């Protein structure tokens, strides 16, 4: 019960009497992976992923600046950089994911609400995603995590009436251009 093995892809927080006291195999840590020892009954261990973790956002309806309803599917990648803070605030990596999911949705809604649908098809999309990453990273720091990347997988118009009205608007714009030419 006193010996445990720390794998290369995980960090370990040793908890003594309910408080984190030591970390093993962290980025700034002095000890690496391998065979380690603890005091049974007094000390317990909590394993934390060292790898890059994914935060998936399901299809979410967002209203753009030009009043277009968009279905957005996005994801973020993060890693745990402060396992002690993560154990104190969230408990597990699943706790961090659960805490960051609504923050990602909110930051994405806020940033895309400032931009038009046409802007999301240009290079301005990269600036918007960088702003979302910075906002999400600021919130993730309190859970001991660092957000590496935020990307949008897919942006669609919702099926049904909004999609038909967008097609009609595009068609009338093209007809107006054709008459002008």
C-alpha positions in Angstrom: 0.0 0.0 0.0 2.9 2.4 0.4 4.3 2.0 -3.2 2.7 3.3 -6.3 3.8 3.8 -9.9 3.5 7.2 -11.7 3.1 6.8 -15.5 4.7 9.2 -18.0 1.3 10.7 -19.1 0.0 11.5 -15.6 0.7 13.8 -12.7 0.1 12.7 -9.1 -1.0 14.9 -6.2 -0.2 13.4 -2.7 -2.9 14.4 -0.2 -2.2 14.3 3.5 -5.0 14.8 6.0 -7.2 16.4 3.3 -4.7 18.9 1.9 -2.4 18.5 -1.1 1.2 18.5 0.1 3.3 17.2 -2.8 3.2 16.7 -6.6 4.9 14.1 -8.7 5.8 14.3 -12.4 4.6 17.9 -13.0 6.0 20.3 -15.5 8.0 22.2 -13.0 8.4 19.3 -10.6 11.7 17.8 -9.4 10.5 14.2 -9.4 9.6 12.4 -12.6 7.6 9.2 -13.3 8.4 5.9 -11.9 8.1 4.0 -8.6 7.2 6.3 -5.6 6.3 5.8 -2.0 3.7 7.3 0.4 2.7 6.8 4.0 -0.4 4.5 4.0 -3.6 5.6 5.7 -2.2 9.2 6.2 -1.5 10.0 2.6 -3.6 9.3 -0.4 -2.9 10.0 -4.1 -5.0 11.7 -6.8 -4.0 11.0 -10.4 -4.3 13.9 -12.9 -3.9 13.7 -16.7 -0.7 15.3 -18.0 -1.8 15.0 -21.7 -3.8 17.5 -23.7 -7.5 17.2 -22.9 -10.5 18.0 -25.1 -13.5 20.1 -24.3 -16.4 19.5 -26.8 -19.2 21.9 -27.3 -22.4 20.5 -28.8 -24.4 22.3 -31.5 -25.3 25.6 -29.9 -27.5 28.3 -31.5 -25.8 31.7 -31.6 -27.2 35.0 -32.8 -24.7 37.0 -34.9 -24.4 40.8 -35.1 -26.4 40.9 -38.3 -29.2 38.9 -36.6 -28.4 35.6 -38.3 -29.1 32.5 -36.2 -26.1 30.1 -36.5 -25.6 26.6 -35.3 -22.0 26.5 -34.0 -20.1 23.4 -33.0 -16.7 24.1 -31.4 -14.0 22.5 -29.2 -11.2 23.6 -27.0 -8.0 21.9 -26.0 -6.5 22.4 -22.6 -4.0 20.8 -20.1 -3.6 20.9 -16.4 -0.6 23.0 -15.4 -1.3 23.3 -11.7 -2.5 20.0 -10.3 -2.7 21.2 -6.7 -5.1 24.0 -7.7 -7.1 21.6 -9.9 -7.5 19.1 -7.0 -8.5 21.9 -4.6 -11.0 23.7 -6.9 -12.4 21.0 -9.2 -11.4 17.6 -7.7 -10.9 15.8 -11.0 -10.3 16.5 -14.7 -14.0 15.8 -15.3 -14.8 18.6 -12.8 -12.6 21.0 -14.8 -14.3 20.0 -18.1 -17.7 20.4 -16.5 -16.7 23.9 -15.2 -15.2 25.1 -18.5 -18.0 23.9 -20.8 -20.5 26.7 -19.9 -17.7 29.2 -20.0 -16.7 28.2 -23.5 -20.3 28.4 -24.6 -20.7 31.9 -23.1 -17.4 33.2 -24.4 -18.2 31.9 -27.9 -21.7 33.4 -27.9 -20.4 36.8 -26.7 -17.6 36.9 -29.3 -19.7 35.7 -32.3 -22.5 38.1 -31.3 -20.1 41.0 -32.0 -19.4 39.7 -35.6 -21.5 39.3 -38.7 -22.0 36.0 -40.4 -19.9 37.1 -43.4 -17.0 38.1 -41.0 -17.0 34.5 -39.7 -16.1 33.3 -43.2 -13.0 35.6 -43.4 -9.7 35.9 -41.6 -11.5 37.8 -38.8 -12.6 34.4 -37.6 -9.1 33.7 -36.3 -9.2 36.9 -34.2 -12.5 36.0 -32.8 -11.3 32.5 -31.8 -8.1 34.0 -30.2 -10.3 36.3 -28.1 -12.4 33.3 -27.0 -9.2 31.4 -26.2 -7.9 34.3 -24.0 -11.2 34.7 -22.2 -11.5 30.9 -21.6 -7.9 30.7 -20.5 -8.4 33.5 -17.9 -11.2 31.5 -16.4 -9.4 28.2 -16.7 -6.4 29.5 -14.7 -8.5 29.4 -11.5 -8.9 25.6 -12.0 -5.2 25.1 -12.7 -5.7 24.6 -16.4 -4.2 26.3 -19.5 -6.3 26.6 -22.7 -4.1 25.8 -25.7 -6.5 26.2 -28.6 -10.2 26.9 -29.5 -11.5 26.0 -32.9 -14.9 26.0 -34.6 -15.7 22.6 -36.2 -18.8 23.7 -38.1 -20.9 26.8 -38.5 -24.3 26.3 -40.2 -27.5 28.1 -40.6 -30.3 26.2 -38.8 -32.6 24.1 -41.0 -36.0 25.4 -41.9 -37.3 28.9 -42.1 -34.0 30.8 -41.3 -32.1 28.9 -43.9 -34.8 29.5 -46.6 -34.8 33.3 -45.8 -31.0 33.4 -46.0 -31.2 31.7 -49.5 -33.9 34.2 -50.6 -31.8 37.1 -49.4 -28.7 35.9 -51.2 -30.8 35.3 -54.4 -32.3 38.8 -54.3 -28.8 40.3 -53.7 -27.5 38.5 -56.8 -30.5 39.6 -58.9 -29.9 43.2 -57.8 -26.2 42.9 -58.8 -27.2 41.4 -62.2 -29.6 44.2 -62.9 -26.9 46.8 -62.0 -24.4 45.1 -64.3 
